[in-house]
């Protein structure tokens, strides 16, 4: 019985300590009133948008991304990202088939939609006469 009483008193002491420990963070949270306020979400930077959009395009198409070749703000909220991808690997490499995709992304760079604009061989001249 004595050991039971000792355990109960130890438990009461532990409860008192844990209550103090729990109250300390509350006091500091009151002092840092801004810490609990929701902060306005920052917009993703252009490099972050380009990276995320190209990663999501890779995930959907399975084609290796060669690079981001264009990036601009959309008329409404969001971005238009032009990504060049390798659609078909050939030997020699100058005959690889590449494609230019336009990705519509939201403010964070998450893909909303995409479409292929052009398809061409790597060795073709970049004079705008590529077939669609």
Beta strands, then each sheet from edge to edge (+ up, - down):
strand 1: 64-73
strand 2: 79-88
strand 3: 97-105
strand 4: 111-121
sheet 1: 1+ 2- 3+ 4-
end
